[in-house]
């Protein structure tokens, strides 16, 4: 364990009348699985990416990913994940003046990826940059987007480059390694991460979660929540996080510390990935209920419902998961937690091979 000054790892939100925060202790570790062999193909991968749409005061993206092959009328089919991402920066933050390849959407300090599927694997991911870096003049979104962009590179390279690409924890390790070894230097910062990978041959869904973002899988046939990740925190509002510290410092958690969850996906299921801007303001039961009530609509409708509900709770005075946790930890806080809000909703559907 390594201790370092609190300003390198303080919570990205302090509740009102909170006592001072001391030094934060995080496990330091080395990233696994050198992935530099993929670097030469990254430009080609990026060129294949699909363009997303944008909306005022937020961003959304749609893509399809897929699994499980069947034959229908002589034409093979595979299940696909029809995905919609929706993000909204906290209302107290000024909009970004521009987006770039490094920061592709104005999600505040959140980031995400929806990878084009390979022949065997489909992956999506979400990250939440730690806001306290802004106090040191560092844009927290840069690290979060770099991590998601590199994880997307790994996911889209697929089995040709990484035989373990269906393992979301190994995907996260490889993406983080690419961040650390970036040409010109890695961006200083840290973020949580939640990555999901769907095996297109077996139909197995696996989720790797590090920190307080998270994932849910809602069964399409019944509306039951059949997979639910749990937050990882060192203490209240101090989540596990991947980090590139400034020179002379050490800190952050090893991607191997991510918890892994698995479930068999079925046609009609809804996969939800969300940052803590959602999960701190909406209980997992409410998220499942929102998905259950709208599961026969498009992923975009479900994502929009969750984002709007999270924003309303964040700005309201009703009890929230964050306020309950804050008081349980000895802090005085009531109502919501204003924060960046990002969610990916993916429906498992069937489509002809080659039309994913």
C-alpha positions in Angstrom: 0.0 0.0 0.0 1.2 3.5 -0.8 0.0 6.7 0.8 0.1 10.0 -1.0 -1.3 13.5 -0.5 -5.0 13.8 -0.4 -5.2 16.1 -3.4 -4.2 13.2 -5.7 -7.1 11.1 -4.7 -9.8 13.1 -2.8 -13.4 12.3 -3.6 -14.8 14.1 -6.6 -17.7 15.4 -4.4 -17.7 16.5 -0.8 -21.1 16.6 1.0 -22.0 19.7 2.9 -20.4 20.2 6.3 -18.1 17.2 5.7 -15.0 16.8 7.9 -11.6 17.2 6.3 -10.2 14.4 4.2 -6.8 13.0 5.1 -4.3 11.0 3.1 -5.8 8.4 0.8 -4.3 4.9 0.7 -4.5 3.0 -2.6 -3.0 -0.2 -3.8 -0.3 0.4 -6.3 0.3 -2.2 -9.0 1.7 -2.8 -12.4 -0.5 -3.2 -15.4 -0.6 -6.6 -16.9 -0.3 -8.0 -20.4 1.9 -5.8 -22.6 -0.3 -4.7 -25.5 2.1 -2.6 -27.5 2.1 -5.0 -30.4 -1.3 -3.6 -31.3 -0.1 0.0 -31.7 0.7 -0.2 -35.4 -2.9 -1.2 -36.2 -4.7 1.4 -34.1 -5.0 4.0 -36.8 -6.7 1.5 -39.1 -9.0 0.5 -36.2 -10.0 4.1 -35.6 -10.7 4.7 -39.3 -13.4 1.9 -39.1 -15.3 3.4 -36.2 -18.8 4.5 -36.8 -19.8 8.2 -36.2 -22.1 8.9 -33.3 -24.9 11.5 -33.2 -24.9 14.4 -30.7 -27.7 16.4 -29.0 -27.7 19.8 -27.3 -26.7 19.6 -23.6 -25.7 16.0 -24.0 -24.4 13.3 -26.2 -25.6 10.0 -27.5 -24.2 7.2 -29.7 -25.7 4.1 -31.3 -24.0 1.0 -32.5 -24.7 -2.7 -32.8 -22.7 -5.5 -31.3 -23.5 -9.2 -31.3 -23.4 -12.9 -30.2 -24.6 -16.5 -30.7 -25.0 -17.8 -34.2 -28.1 -19.5 -35.5 -29.4 -20.6 -38.9 -32.7 -19.2 -40.2 -33.9 -19.9 -43.7 -30.4 -21.0 -44.7 -28.9 -17.7 -43.5 -26.8 -17.6 -40.3 -27.9 -15.2 -37.6 -26.2 -14.0 -34.5 -27.6 -12.1 -31.5 -26.6 -8.5 -31.5 -26.3 -5.8 -28.8 -28.1 -2.8 -30.2 -26.6 -0.1 -28.0 -27.4 3.5 -27.2 -25.1 5.7 -25.0 -26.4 8.9 -23.5 -24.4 11.4 -21.4 -25.0 14.7 -19.8 -22.4 16.9 -17.9 -23.3 18.3 -14.5 -25.3 21.5 -14.8 -22.7 23.5 -12.9 -20.0 22.9 -15.5 -19.4 25.0 -18.5 -19.9 23.2 -21.9 -16.8 22.2 -23.7 -15.9 24.6 -26.5 -15.0 21.7 -28.8 -14.6 17.9 -29.0 -11.7 16.1 -30.5 -10.6 12.5 -31.1 -9.2 12.5 -27.6 -12.5 13.8 -26.0 -15.1 12.7 -28.4 -18.2 13.9 -26.6 -19.0 16.4 -23.9 -19.8 14.1 -21.0 -18.2 16.3 -18.4 -15.5 14.1 -16.9 -17.2 10.8 -18.0 -16.3 8.7 -21.0 -17.5 5.6 -22.8 -16.9 3.3 -25.8 -19.2 1.1 -28.0 -16.8 -1.1 -30.0 -17.6 -2.4 -33.4 -18.0 -6.2 -32.9 -15.3 -8.7 -34.1 -16.4 -12.1 -35.3 -16.3 -13.5 -31.8 -16.7 -10.7 -29.3 -18.7 -7.5 -28.6 -17.7 -5.0 -26.0 -18.8 -1.7 -24.4 -17.4 0.3 -21.6 -17.8 3.3 -19.4 -15.5 5.4 -17.2 -15.7 8.3 -14.7 -12.7 10.6 -14.4 -11.9 11.7 -10.9 -12.8 15.3 -10.6 -10.3 16.4 -8.0 -7.6 16.5 -10.6 -9.1 19.7 -11.9 -7.8 21.4 -8.8 -4.3 20.7 -10.0 -5.0 22.2 -13.5 -5.5 18.8 -15.1 -8.6 18.0 -17.2 -10.0 14.7 -15.7 -11.8 13.8 -18.9 -8.5 13.3 -20.8 -7.5 10.3 -18.8 -11.0 8.8 -18.8 -11.4 9.2 -22.6 -7.8 7.9 -23.2 -8.7 4.8 -21.2 -11.9 4.2 -23.1 -10.4 4.9 -26.5 -7.6 2.4 -25.8 -10.0 -0.2 -24.5 -12.0 0.2 -27.7 -8.8 -0.3 -29.8 -8.2 -3.5 -27.9 -11.8 -4.7 -28.3 -11.9 -4.0 -32.0 -8.6 -5.7 -32.7 -10.3 -8.9 -31.4 -8.9 -12.4 -31.4 -6.4 -11.7 -34.2 -4.4 -9.7 -31.7 -5.6 -10.9 -28.3 -7.0 -14.4 -27.7 -8.3 -13.1 -24.3 -10.4 -10.3 -25.9 -13.6 -11.9 -24.6 -12.3 -11.4 -21.0 -13.2 -7.8 -20.0 -10.7 -7.7 -17.2 -7.9 -8.6 -19.6 -9.3 -6.1 -22.0 -9.2 -3.4 -19.3 -5.6 -4.4 -18.4 -4.5 -4.2 -22.0 -6.2 -0.9 -22.5 -4.6 0.6 -19.4 -1.2 -0.7 -20.5 -1.6 1.2 -23.8 -2.5 4.3 -21.8 0.6 4.0 -19.7 2.8 3.5 -22.7 1.3 6.2 -24.9 3.6 7.9 -27.3 4.4 11.4 -26.0 3.5 10.4 -22.5 0.4 9.2 -20.7 -2.1 11.7 -19.5 -2.0 12.3 -15.8 -5.3 11.4 -14.1 -7.5 8.6 -12.8 -10.9 7.1 -13.4 -13.2 4.2 -12.5 -14.1 1.8 -15.3 -16.8 -0.8 -16.1 -16.3 -2.9 -19.2 -18.7 -5.6 -20.6 -17.8 -8.2 -23.2 -20.2 -10.6 -24.9 -19.0 -13.9 -26.4 -20.8 -14.1 -29.8 -20.3 -17.9 -29.9 -21.4 -18.9 -26.4 -23.7 -16.0 -25.5 -21.8 -15.5 -22.2 -21.8 -11.9 -20.9 -19.0 -10.9 -18.6 -18.5 -7.6 -16.8 -15.4 -6.3 -15.2 -16.0 -3.4 -12.7 -13.4 -1.3 -10.9 -14.7 1.5 -8.7 -18.2 2.9 -8.3 -19.5 2.8 -11.9 -21.5 -0.4 -12.5 -23.6 -2.7 -14.7 -27.0 -4.4 -14.6 -28.6 -7.1 -16.8 -32.4 -7.1 -17.0 -34.0 -10.2 -18.4 -36.2 -9.3 -21.3 -38.8 -12.0 -20.8 -39.5 -11.3 -17.1 -38.0 -7.9 -16.3 -35.9 -9.5 -13.5 -32.5 -8.2 -12.7 -30.2 -11.2 -13.2 -26.8 -9.5 -12.9 -25.8 -6.6 -10.7 -22.3 -5.3 -10.0 -21.3 -3.8 -6.6 -19.3 -0.7 -6.0 -15.6 -0.9 -4.9 -14.6 1.8 -2.5 -11.6 2.2 -0.2 -13.9 4.3 2.0 -17.0 6.5 1.4 -16.8 8.3 -1.9 -13.2 7.2 -2.5 -13.6 4.5 -5.3 -11.1 2.2 -6.7 -9.5 3.8 -9.7 -6.9 3.3 -12.4 -4.3 6.1 -12.2 -1.3 7.7 -14.0 0.1 9.8 -11.2 2.4 12.9 -11.7 6.1 12.2 -11.8 7.5 11.4 -8.3 4.2 10.1 -7.0 2.6 6.6 -7.0 -0.9 5.4 -6.5 -4.0 3.9 -8.0 -5.4 0.4 -8.2 -4.3 -2.5 -10.4 -6.9 -3.5 -13.1 -6.6 -7.0 -11.7 -8.5 -5.7 -8.7 -11.7 -5.4 -10.8 -14.6 -7.6 -9.8 -15.9 -9.9 -12.6 -19.5 -11.0 -13.1 -21.0 -13.4 -15.6 -24.4 -14.4 -17.0 -25.9 -16.0 -20.0 -27.5 -13.4 -22.3 -30.9 -14.0 -23.9 -32.7 -12.3 -26.8 -34.5 -9.3 -25.5 -32.3 -8.7 -22.5 -31.2 -5.2 -21.6 -27.6 -4.5 -20.4 -27.1 -1.2 -18.6 -23.8 0.4 -17.8 -23.7 3.6 -15.7 -21.4 6.0 -13.9 -21.9 7.1 -10.3 -23.8 10.2 -11.5 -26.6 7.7 -12.2 -26.0 5.2 -9.4 -25.5 7.8 -6.6 -28.9 9.2 -7.5 -31.0 6.2 -8.6 -31.1 3.0 -6.7 -30.4 -0.2 -8.6 -34.0 -1.3 -7.9 -35.2 1.9 -9.6 -32.9 1.4 -12.6 -34.2 -2.2 -13.0 -37.8 -0.8 -12.7 -37.1 1.8 -15.4 -35.6 -0.8 -17.7 -38.4 -3.3 -16.9 -41.1 -0.7 -17.7 -39.5 0.3 -21.0 -37.9 -2.9 -22.1 -40.1 -3.3 -25.2 -39.0 0.2 -26.4 -35.7 1.1 -28.1 -32.5 1.4 -26.1 -32.5 5.1 -26.7 -35.8 5.5 -24.9 -34.6 3.6 -21.9 -31.3 5.5 -21.8 -33.1 8.8 -22.0 -35.5 7.8 -19.2 -32.6 6.9 -16.9 -30.6 10.1 -17.6 -33.6 12.3 -17.0 -34.5 10.5 -13.8 -30.9 10.7 -12.6 -30.7 14.5 -13.3 -34.0 15.2 -11.5 -32.8 13.2 -8.4 -29.4 14.9 -8.5 -31.0 18.3 -8.3 -33.7 17.4 -5.8 -34.1 16.9 -2.1 -35.4 13.4 -2.1 -33.5 10.6 -0.4 -30.9 9.0 -2.7 -28.3 6.2 -2.5 -25.6 8.9 -2.0 -27.4 10.7 0.8 -28.0 7.4 2.7 -24.4 6.3 2.3 -23.1 9.8 3.3 -25.1 9.8 6.6 -24.1 6.2 7.3 -20.5 7.3 7.0 -21.0 10.2 9.4 -21.4 13.0 6.9 -24.3 15.5 6.9 -25.9 15.4 3.4 -29.4 15.3 2.2 -30.9 14.9 -1.3 -29.0 14.2 -4.6 -25.5 14.5 -5.8 -25.0 16.8 -8.8 -22.6 15.0 -11.1 -21.9 14.0 -14.7 -24.4 11.4 -15.9 -23.6 8.7 -18.4 -25.4 5.4 -19.3 -25.2 2.8 -22.0 -28.2 0.7 -22.7 -27.8 -2.4 -25.0 -30.6 -4.7 -26.1 -29.8 -8.2 -27.1 -31.3 -8.8 -30.6 -31.0 -11.2 -33.5 -29.7 -10.1 -36.9 -28.2 -11.8 -40.0 -24.4 -12.2 -39.9 -22.7 -9.4 -41.6 -25.5 -6.9 -40.8 -24.4 -6.4 -37.1 
